[in-house]
Amino acid sequence: MVFGAFGIVQSLVTWTVILLGVSLIEHFFLLFVDAHQGFERTMKSVIYALLPTVLFWWAGVVMKVPAAGPLLLLCFALISYFDICAFHDISKDRAAFASLATSVVLLVLFSRWIVGPACGL
């Protein structure tokens, strides 16, 4: 019972750190394209974009489904693009840059979990 509660707390802390880290990365690229809407809107955007990843992370990490990681990253990039357009009210090309740049950084940082099951790493 104690280990189950510890696991829940540990996963909540882990996902909170991931949420803050991804939000900072995305906000950096939004500041780079001159979008000054505030960090709160970036957090909302990232929360919506990370929802499928939070729900289906087990498919790529635990079950080792080969295409789960790249599909979740693609899903993040698409949802992030639409969220940036909606929350930050910037042009589509700037939103595409911020979304793709954030996704590339996530691919570099988490490549072991994103492409690892597909490549047998």
C-alpha positions as CSV (number, residue, x, y, z in Angstrom):
1,M,0.0,0.0,0.0
2,V,2.8,2.4,0.9
3,F,4.7,1.6,-2.4
4,G,1.5,2.3,-4.4
5,A,1.1,5.7,-2.8
6,F,4.8,6.4,-3.4
7,G,4.5,5.4,-7.0
8,I,1.5,7.8,-7.5
9,V,3.3,10.7,-5.9
10,Q,6.4,10.0,-7.9
11,S,4.5,9.9,-11.2
12,L,2.7,13.1,-10.3
13,V,6.0,14.8,-9.6
14,T,7.6,13.4,-12.8
15,W,4.7,14.6,-15.0
16,T,4.8,18.0,-13.3
17,V,8.5,18.4,-14.0
18,I,7.9,17.3,-17.6
19,L,5.0,19.8,-17.9
20,L,7.1,22.7,-16.6
21,G,10.1,21.7,-18.7
22,V,8.1,21.5,-22.0
23,S,6.3,24.7,-21.2
24,L,9.7,26.5,-20.7
25,I,11.0,25.1,-24.0
26,E,7.9,26.1,-25.9
27,H,7.7,29.6,-24.2
28,F,11.4,30.2,-25.2
29,F,10.5,29.5,-28.9
30,L,7.4,31.7,-28.6
31,L,9.5,34.5,-27.2
32,F,11.9,33.9,-30.1
33,V,9.1,34.6,-32.6
34,D,7.9,37.6,-30.6
35,A,4.8,36.3,-28.9
36,H,4.4,38.0,-25.6
37,Q,1.1,36.6,-24.3
38,G,2.4,35.2,-21.0
39,F,3.6,32.0,-19.5
40,E,0.1,31.0,-18.3
41,R,-1.2,30.7,-21.9
42,T,1.9,28.6,-22.8
43,M,1.2,26.3,-19.8
44,K,-2.4,25.8,-21.0
45,S,-1.2,25.1,-24.5
46,V,1.2,22.5,-23.3
47,I,-1.3,20.9,-20.9
48,Y,-3.6,20.2,-23.8
49,A,-0.8,19.1,-26.1
50,L,0.6,16.6,-23.5
51,L,-2.7,15.0,-22.6
52,P,-2.5,12.2,-25.2
53,T,1.1,11.6,-24.1
54,V,0.1,11.3,-20.5
55,L,-2.8,9.0,-21.3
56,F,-0.8,6.7,-23.7
57,W,2.8,6.8,-22.5
58,W,2.5,3.2,-21.4
59,A,2.0,2.1,-25.0
60,G,5.6,3.2,-25.9
61,V,7.4,2.7,-22.7
62,V,5.8,-0.3,-21.0
63,M,4.3,-2.3,-23.9
64,K,7.0,-1.2,-26.3
65,V,4.7,-0.6,-29.3
66,P,7.0,0.3,-32.1
67,A,5.2,3.3,-33.5
68,A,3.8,4.7,-30.2
69,G,6.6,7.2,-29.5
70,P,6.7,8.8,-32.9
71,L,2.9,8.9,-33.1
72,L,2.7,10.6,-29.7
73,L,5.3,13.1,-30.7
74,L,3.4,13.8,-34.0
75,C,0.2,14.2,-32.0
76,F,2.0,16.6,-29.6
77,A,3.3,18.7,-32.5
78,L,-0.2,18.9,-34.2
79,I,-2.1,19.7,-31.0
80,S,0.6,22.2,-29.9
81,Y,0.4,24.0,-33.3
82,F,-3.4,24.5,-33.0
83,D,-3.1,25.5,-29.3
84,I,-0.4,28.0,-30.0
85,C,-2.6,29.5,-32.8
86,A,-5.6,29.7,-30.4
87,F,-3.9,30.8,-27.2
88,H,-1.2,33.1,-28.4
89,D,-3.0,34.5,-31.5
90,I,0.0,34.5,-33.7
91,S,0.4,33.7,-37.4
92,K,0.4,30.1,-38.6
93,D,4.0,30.2,-39.7
94,R,5.2,31.4,-36.3
95,A,3.0,28.8,-34.6
96,A,4.4,26.1,-36.9
97,F,8.0,27.2,-36.1
98,A,7.4,27.1,-32.3
99,S,5.6,23.8,-32.4
100,L,8.2,22.1,-34.7
101,A,11.1,23.5,-32.7
102,T,9.6,22.3,-29.4
103,S,9.0,18.9,-30.9
104,V,12.6,18.6,-32.2
105,V,14.0,19.5,-28.8
106,L,11.7,16.9,-27.2
107,L,12.9,14.4,-29.8
108,V,16.5,15.1,-28.9
109,L,15.9,15.0,-25.2
110,F,13.7,12.0,-25.1
111,S,14.9,10.1,-28.1
112,R,15.5,6.9,-26.1
113,W,11.9,6.7,-25.2
114,I,10.5,8.1,-28.5
115,V,12.4,6.1,-31.1
116,G,14.0,3.5,-28.8
117,P,11.2,0.8,-29.0
118,A,11.0,1.2,-32.8
119,C,14.8,0.8,-33.2
120,G,15.3,-1.8,-30.6
121,L,17.4,0.4,-28.3
